[in-house]
Amino acid sequence: MAKEKKILIFSPFKNDNNLYPHCAVFFKELANFANIDFQFFSERGLVLERISKIIKQEPLKKFSYQRLIDVKNEYKYLLEKYKNTDYDIVIAIDSVPYIIASMIFKTSKIILWSHDFRSYDESVSKNILYKLSNRYTRHYLLKNKSLIIQDDAREEVLLKSINVKKDCVKTMYMPVSLKEVNAFKEYNPNDKPMLMQIGGISDYRSYSDLLIKHYNENSELYDLTIHGYISDEIKILLQNISNKPVVSDGFYNPLETHNIVINSNIGFIAYVPTDLNFQNIRFASGQLVEFLRTGKPLIIMGKTNLNQFIEENKVGVSINSIDELNVAIKQITSNYNEYSRNCIQMFEKYYNIEKYINEFKLNFIDN
């Protein structure tokens, strides 16, 4: 009998109840055929971005460099911790943990699992620390050659951002994906539909202000629930409207989000496409997967590659502005069952994590 592989998850996300659901499910499934350890590393890159701005403005102030010193000390601690420990595979999430893992584990297969990154079209990518991060990511990716990313569109942007040719790496495409759930709920077309928005509830990222204002003026046509992290601006807005949506902002185990989503009829997903990261979102949206696996048709707003995708698969309606929302709701409710069935089918085709677990095993465990 073959010996189980030892895998280390090197992650900027803590292994707790706030861990992204698709990560938690993936790690749990991996444990069925490998020995899994988990190492938290505190820096993903966002703090380095802020430091880079401070250094540019105040280069002589010692406190500007404190976070860099902390990262260096954390690296030295981990280097000592793992000096006599070997792993067959190290899965490092995002660039900074990937660089650190590659510096520590010299004999392991190191895989970059890319969730998020600064793309070449963002001005912040020109910061000195991001340039340095990209240089080292490129160096180690050319050496290690193993990449997991959501799809080919995001792969193209990532590789262009770090100046790596596609044929230099072995890539596995793994969308944000989850396990199927038995959470289908019938909708009576005579009932007022319940819209739901989940995730980050904000104006700067998800047009939540436009949705809430629209509901305030049209609450006789549909009900609205918002669930997730609510920004301060949205909290102020909620205090100043007469027709308030149902607000679910307390802590809820992310792995149980489907138990909230099941109470809706239609999902509302909106992204403010500020960069290529948010434009190429069709295989990188946890919100999308939660609605699809519970059979909830979708209304999509914001110019991303998700708009055409959901209409091609007949799981929802794309709108260009909030003024089109009422028409979109009517279009969905008039043919709700077909939209709902298509959602389940689309989930099984693209977002069921079972198929990607098997693919990972084939690509990285069995050979």
C-alpha positions as CSV (number, residue, x, y, z in Angstrom):
1,M,0.0,0.0,0.0
2,A,1.4,3.4,-1.0
3,K,2.4,5.7,1.8
4,E,0.0,8.7,2.2
5,K,1.5,12.0,1.0
6,K,2.3,14.7,3.5
7,I,0.8,18.1,2.5
8,L,1.2,21.4,4.1
9,I,-1.3,24.2,3.5
10,F,0.7,27.5,3.8
11,S,-2.1,30.1,4.1
12,P,-2.7,33.8,4.8
13,F,-6.1,32.7,6.1
14,K,-6.5,31.2,9.6
15,N,-7.9,27.7,9.8
16,D,-11.0,28.8,11.7
17,N,-14.6,29.6,11.2
18,N,-13.7,32.6,9.0
19,L,-11.9,30.5,6.4
20,Y,-13.3,30.8,2.9
21,P,-15.8,27.9,2.6
22,H,-14.3,26.6,-0.6
23,C,-10.9,26.4,1.1
24,A,-12.3,24.7,4.2
25,V,-14.1,22.1,2.0
26,F,-11.1,21.5,-0.2
27,F,-8.8,20.9,2.8
28,K,-11.2,18.6,4.4
29,E,-11.6,16.5,1.3
30,L,-7.8,16.4,0.8
31,A,-7.5,14.9,4.3
32,N,-9.3,11.7,3.0
33,F,-6.2,10.7,1.1
34,A,-3.3,12.7,2.5
35,N,-1.8,13.8,5.8
36,I,-2.6,17.5,6.1
37,D,-0.9,20.1,8.2
38,F,-1.8,23.8,8.3
39,Q,0.5,26.8,8.7
40,F,-0.8,30.3,9.0
41,F,1.4,33.1,7.6
42,S,0.2,36.6,8.5
43,E,1.1,38.5,5.3
44,R,-0.9,38.2,2.1
45,G,0.3,41.4,0.4
46,L,-2.2,44.0,1.4
47,V,-0.2,45.3,4.3
48,L,2.9,45.5,2.2
49,E,0.9,47.7,-0.2
50,R,0.2,50.2,2.5
51,I,3.8,50.1,3.7
52,S,5.0,50.8,0.1
53,K,2.9,54.0,0.1
54,I,4.3,55.1,3.5
55,I,7.9,54.5,2.4
56,K,7.3,56.6,-0.7
57,Q,5.9,59.5,1.4
58,E,8.1,59.2,4.5
59,P,11.2,57.2,3.7
60,L,13.2,58.1,6.8
61,K,10.7,57.2,9.5
62,K,11.6,53.9,11.2
63,F,7.9,53.0,12.0
64,S,7.3,52.8,8.2
65,Y,9.3,49.6,8.1
66,Q,8.0,47.8,11.2
67,R,5.7,45.5,9.2
68,L,8.6,44.4,7.0
69,I,10.6,43.7,10.1
70,D,7.7,41.6,11.5
71,V,7.4,39.6,8.2
72,K,11.2,39.0,8.3
73,N,11.0,37.7,11.9
74,E,8.0,35.5,11.1
75,Y,10.0,34.0,8.2
76,K,13.0,33.3,10.5
77,Y,10.7,31.6,13.0
78,L,9.2,29.4,10.3
79,L,12.6,28.6,8.9
80,E,13.7,27.3,12.3
81,K,10.4,25.5,12.9
82,Y,10.6,23.5,9.7
83,K,14.3,23.0,9.3
84,N,14.0,19.2,10.0
85,T,10.5,18.7,8.5
86,D,9.8,17.6,4.9
87,Y,6.5,17.6,3.0
88,D,5.7,16.0,-0.3
89,I,3.6,19.0,-1.3
90,V,3.2,22.5,0.0
91,I,0.1,24.4,-1.3
92,A,0.8,28.1,-0.8
93,I,-2.1,30.5,-1.1
94,D,-1.3,33.7,-3.0
95,S,2.0,35.3,-3.9
96,V,3.7,36.4,-0.6
97,P,3.1,33.1,1.2
98,Y,4.2,31.3,-2.0
99,I,7.5,33.2,-2.0
100,I,8.1,32.4,1.7
101,A,7.2,28.8,1.4
102,S,9.5,28.4,-1.6
103,M,12.3,29.9,0.4
104,I,11.7,27.5,3.3
105,F,10.9,24.1,1.6
106,K,13.6,23.4,-0.8
107,T,12.8,19.7,-1.6
108,S,8.9,19.8,-1.7
109,K,6.6,20.3,-4.6
110,I,5.4,23.9,-4.1
111,I,2.1,24.8,-5.7
112,L,0.9,28.4,-6.0
113,W,-2.9,28.4,-5.4
114,S,-3.8,31.9,-6.6
115,H,-7.0,33.5,-5.2
116,D,-6.3,37.1,-5.6
117,F,-3.5,39.3,-7.0
118,R,-2.7,42.8,-8.1
119,S,-3.1,42.8,-11.9
120,Y,-0.9,44.7,-14.3
121,D,-3.7,47.3,-15.0
122,E,-3.7,48.5,-11.4
123,S,-1.5,51.5,-10.5
124,V,-0.6,49.9,-7.2
125,S,1.1,47.1,-9.0
126,K,3.8,49.7,-9.9
127,N,4.7,50.0,-6.2
128,I,8.3,49.0,-5.4
129,L,7.3,46.1,-3.0
130,Y,4.8,44.7,-5.5
131,K,7.4,44.8,-8.2
132,L,9.7,42.9,-5.9
133,S,6.9,40.4,-5.0
134,N,6.2,39.9,-8.7
135,R,9.9,39.3,-9.4
136,Y,10.2,36.6,-6.8
137,T,6.8,35.0,-7.7
138,R,8.0,34.8,-11.3
139,H,11.3,33.2,-10.2
140,Y,9.8,30.5,-8.0
141,L,6.9,29.8,-10.4
142,L,9.4,29.2,-13.2
143,K,11.3,26.9,-10.8
144,N,8.3,25.0,-9.3
145,K,6.0,25.1,-12.4
146,S,2.8,24.3,-10.6
147,L,-0.2,26.6,-10.5
148,I,-3.8,26.4,-9.4
149,I,-6.1,29.2,-10.5
150,Q,-9.8,29.6,-11.2
151,D,-9.8,29.7,-15.0
152,D,-7.8,30.6,-18.1
153,A,-8.9,34.3,-18.1
154,R,-7.4,34.8,-14.6
155,E,-4.4,32.7,-15.5
156,E,-3.7,35.0,-18.5
157,V,-3.8,38.1,-16.4
158,L,-1.7,36.7,-13.6
159,L,1.0,35.4,-15.9
160,K,1.1,38.7,-17.8
161,S,1.4,40.5,-14.5
162,I,4.5,38.6,-13.5
163,N,5.9,38.1,-17.0
164,V,5.6,34.3,-17.3
165,K,4.7,32.5,-20.4
166,K,1.8,30.0,-20.2
167,D,3.8,27.0,-21.5
168,C,6.3,27.5,-18.7
169,V,3.9,26.3,-16.0
170,K,1.5,23.3,-15.3
171,T,-1.8,24.8,-14.5
172,M,-4.9,23.2,-12.9
173,Y,-8.1,25.2,-13.2
174,M,-10.2,25.1,-10.1
175,P,-13.1,27.5,-9.8
176,V,-14.4,28.6,-6.4
177,S,-16.4,25.5,-5.8
178,L,-18.4,23.7,-3.1
179,K,-20.2,20.4,-2.4
180,E,-23.8,19.9,-3.5
181,V,-26.5,20.4,-0.9
182,N,-30.0,19.2,-0.6
183,A,-31.4,22.7,-0.2
184,F,-33.8,23.2,-3.1
185,K,-37.0,25.1,-2.2
186,E,-40.0,25.6,-4.5
187,Y,-41.2,29.1,-5.4
188,N,-44.9,30.0,-5.8
189,P,-45.1,32.5,-8.6
190,N,-48.0,34.2,-6.8
191,D,-45.8,35.1,-3.9
192,K,-43.8,38.3,-3.7
193,P,-40.2,37.3,-4.6
194,M,-37.4,37.6,-2.0
195,L,-34.1,39.0,-3.4
196,M,-30.9,38.4,-1.5
197,Q,-27.4,39.9,-1.6
198,I,-24.6,38.2,0.3
199,G,-20.9,38.8,0.9
200,G,-19.5,42.3,1.2
201,I,-22.4,44.8,1.4
202,S,-21.0,48.1,0.2
203,D,-21.3,50.8,-2.3
204,Y,-17.6,50.8,-3.5
205,R,-17.6,47.1,-4.3
206,S,-21.0,45.7,-4.8
207,Y,-23.5,48.5,-5.6
208,S,-25.4,47.7,-2.4
209,D,-26.4,51.4,-2.0
210,L,-28.2,51.3,-5.4
211,L,-30.0,48.1,-4.5
212,I,-31.2,49.4,-1.1
213,K,-32.3,52.7,-2.5
214,H,-34.2,50.9,-5.2
215,Y,-35.9,48.6,-2.7
216,N,-36.9,51.7,-0.6
217,E,-38.9,52.9,-3.6
218,N,-40.2,49.5,-4.8
219,S,-40.7,47.5,-1.7
220,E,-44.3,46.6,-2.8
221,L,-42.8,44.6,-5.7
222,Y,-40.2,42.4,-3.9
223,D,-38.7,41.7,-0.5
224,L,-35.0,42.1,0.1
225,T,-32.5,40.5,2.5
226,I,-28.8,41.4,2.8
227,H,-26.4,39.1,4.5
228,G,-22.7,39.6,5.1
229,Y,-20.2,42.3,6.1
230,I,-22.0,45.6,6.0
231,S,-19.8,48.7,5.4
232,D,-20.2,51.8,7.5
233,E,-21.6,53.8,4.6
234,I,-24.4,51.2,4.1
235,K,-25.2,51.2,7.9
236,I,-25.7,55.0,7.7
237,L,-27.9,54.5,4.6
238,L,-30.1,51.9,6.4
239,Q,-30.7,54.4,9.2
240,N,-32.1,57.0,6.8
241,I,-34.6,55.0,4.7
242,S,-38.2,54.2,5.5
243,N,-38.5,50.7,3.9
244,K,-35.6,48.7,5.3
245,P,-34.5,45.3,4.0
246,V,-34.1,42.4,6.3
247,V,-30.5,42.6,7.6
248,S,-28.5,39.5,8.6
249,D,-25.1,40.8,9.7
250,G,-24.3,38.7,12.7
251,F,-21.7,36.0,12.6
252,Y,-22.8,32.9,10.7
253,N,-20.6,29.9,9.9
254,P,-19.7,30.5,6.3
255,L,-20.0,26.7,5.6
256,E,-23.7,27.1,6.5
257,T,-24.5,30.1,4.2
258,H,-26.7,27.9,2.1
259,N,-29.1,27.7,5.0
260,I,-29.6,31.5,4.7
261,V,-29.6,31.5,0.9
262,I,-32.4,28.9,0.7
263,N,-34.8,31.4,2.1
264,S,-34.4,33.6,-0.9
265,N,-35.9,33.3,-4.4
266,I,-33.5,35.3,-6.5
267,G,-29.8,36.2,-5.9
268,F,-28.5,39.7,-6.7
269,I,-24.8,39.8,-7.5
270,A,-23.0,43.0,-8.4
271,Y,-19.4,43.8,-8.8
272,V,-17.8,47.2,-9.3
273,P,-15.2,46.2,-12.0
274,T,-12.3,48.4,-10.9
275,D,-9.7,46.1,-12.4
276,L,-9.2,42.8,-14.3
277,N,-9.5,40.9,-11.1
278,F,-13.1,41.9,-10.7
279,Q,-13.8,41.7,-14.4
280,N,-12.8,38.1,-14.7
281,I,-15.1,36.9,-11.9
282,R,-17.2,34.1,-13.4
283,F,-15.2,31.3,-11.8
284,A,-14.1,33.3,-8.7
285,S,-17.3,34.2,-7.0
286,G,-18.4,32.5,-3.9
287,Q,-21.7,34.3,-4.0
288,L,-22.5,32.8,-7.4
289,V,-21.8,29.2,-6.2
290,E,-24.0,29.6,-3.1
291,F,-27.0,30.7,-5.2
292,L,-26.5,28.2,-7.9
293,R,-26.2,25.1,-5.7
294,T,-29.5,26.0,-4.0
295,G,-31.2,26.6,-7.3
296,K,-31.6,30.4,-7.0
297,P,-31.8,32.3,-10.3
298,L,-29.6,35.4,-10.5
299,I,-29.6,39.0,-11.4
300,I,-26.2,40.3,-12.3
301,M,-25.1,43.9,-12.4
302,G,-21.7,45.3,-13.3
303,K,-19.6,44.8,-16.4
304,T,-17.8,41.6,-15.8
305,N,-17.5,38.3,-17.7
306,L,-20.2,36.9,-15.4
307,N,-23.0,38.8,-17.2
308,Q,-22.8,36.9,-20.5
309,F,-22.0,33.7,-18.8
310,I,-25.2,33.5,-16.7
311,E,-27.3,34.5,-19.7
312,E,-25.7,31.9,-22.0
313,N,-26.5,29.2,-19.3
314,K,-30.0,30.6,-18.8
315,V,-29.6,30.9,-15.0
316,G,-30.5,34.5,-14.7
317,V,-30.6,38.0,-16.2
318,S,-27.9,40.6,-16.7
319,I,-28.8,44.3,-16.1
320,N,-26.8,47.4,-17.0
321,S,-28.4,49.6,-14.3
322,I,-30.6,49.3,-11.2
323,D,-33.5,50.8,-13.2
324,E,-33.8,47.5,-15.0
325,L,-34.2,45.5,-11.8
326,N,-38.0,45.2,-11.8
327,V,-38.1,44.0,-15.4
328,A,-35.4,41.4,-14.6
329,I,-37.4,40.1,-11.6
330,K,-40.5,39.7,-13.7
331,Q,-38.6,37.9,-16.4
332,I,-37.3,35.4,-13.9
333,T,-40.5,34.8,-11.9
334,S,-42.4,34.2,-15.1
335,N,-40.2,31.2,-15.9
336,Y,-38.8,30.5,-12.5
337,N,-38.7,26.7,-12.5
338,E,-36.6,26.5,-15.7
339,Y,-34.1,29.1,-14.4
340,S,-33.9,27.2,-11.1
341,R,-33.3,23.8,-12.8
342,N,-30.6,25.4,-14.9
343,C,-28.9,26.7,-11.8
344,I,-28.5,23.2,-10.4
345,Q,-27.2,21.9,-13.7
346,M,-24.7,24.7,-14.0
347,F,-23.4,24.1,-10.5
348,E,-22.9,20.4,-11.3
349,K,-21.1,21.2,-14.5
350,Y,-18.7,23.9,-13.3
351,Y,-18.7,24.3,-9.5
352,N,-19.1,20.9,-7.8
353,I,-15.8,20.5,-5.9
354,E,-15.9,16.7,-6.1
355,K,-14.6,16.8,-9.7
356,Y,-11.7,19.1,-8.8
357,I,-10.6,17.0,-5.8
358,N,-10.3,14.1,-8.2
359,E,-8.4,16.2,-10.7
360,F,-6.0,17.4,-8.0
361,K,-5.4,13.9,-6.8
362,L,-4.6,12.8,-10.4
363,N,-2.3,15.7,-11.1
364,F,-0.4,16.1,-7.9
365,I,-0.9,13.0,-5.6
366,D,-0.8,10.0,-7.9
367,N,2.1,11.0,-10.1
